[in-house]
Structure formats: C-alpha cells, structure tokens
Amino acid sequence: SPVAERGELCLCAGPLVDYKRVDIAVRAFTEMGKRLVVIGEGAQIAELKKIAGPTIEFLGFQSFSVLKDRLARCRALIFPGEEDFGILPVEAMASGRPVIAFDSGGARETVTSPRFGVMFPEQTSASLIDAVTRFESLEDTFDPAEIRRHAEGYSAALFRQRMRRFIDDRLEERRSSTVSPAEVMA
C-alpha cells in the first residue's frame, strides 16, 4: 500500500543471479554515489559486494512484509533485468512507487507510460545512470495514486474476470460454429 512519505533511496530486489543484472544497478549507483538498497540472496552476492561502493546496502533475504514496506518507501524500484513478465515492478507500482526498468520483456507490458516510471534502452550502467538522471528531473511529477490505479489492472480478481470472459467467449464461438446433427442430415 502507498505511504505518505517517500524515502531517500532506491531499491533493487530479487534473487541475486546473473540474468537479473543487479550488477548494473550496483555499478551505476556506486558510480553516482547514490544510495541503493539490495534485497535478496543468491550466487552473485560475493561479486556484487566486491564491486559495491559505500552507498550500497545489502539486506539479504527479507520477509514479504519487509519487502512491501521497502517498496512503499523507496524513491523508485530499479529493475535492470529482462523478465517474461516480472511481478516486482507491478508490486512497486501497487505501492505507488515508480519503476526505473530495462526497456524489454515484461517491463514494457507493465511500465506502459512515463507516468509510471523511466525506461532505459541498454543493459549498461551508463544507460541506467542516464535513466536515473531523467527520473530525478521528473521525480516530483509522479502521482502515487495514479501509479497504484495502473497496477490494479494486474490484480488477481481482474485477471480471473478477464480469463472467465475469454473462456466464455471462446465457448460461445465454438457453440455458434458447431453444426447440429439435423443440419448434417439435410
């Protein structure tokens, strides 16, 4: 849930494995001298700690309640990996927080407007730094309530409703196109 006060740092979270590209965020935020909190564990943790500067804080594994709180209080979620869908950006937006994401995969499907975040075109620290700079120039224009409303379009209830409608429509199409035995005999 959104909170009134916005925090002073950005958040990167998830399994710390190569394809998540957390290294891009750690390098970029170290170079900028800006605070980044990293939540998660995984095979890449030792390497990430080696390249991290003093502005990077590793919290390791955290409960979902801690993650939700951090999502609600961060300046933005940093999402440098490429996912088929990627639920974390939607969870951040459900908390009213914008997303800074690599412009590919599921992020393109969920961070659908500059009103919800900033996208970066290349999986490089330079590209992410440029996105963070653009984000900072826009930061005060993000509306947490609007971002949350957008995320509600991905709710489980809405998914079930749309899926039920899709199935019902396909069944109706099938019924309408089926030839009855009487028509075959005619």
Helices and strands as residue ranges (DSSP letters): E 10-13, G 18-20, H 22-32, E 36-39, H 45-51, E 56-60, H 64-73, E 77-79, H 87-94, E 99-102, H 106-110, E 117-120, H 125-138, G 139-141, H 144-151, G 152-154, H 156-177, H 181-185
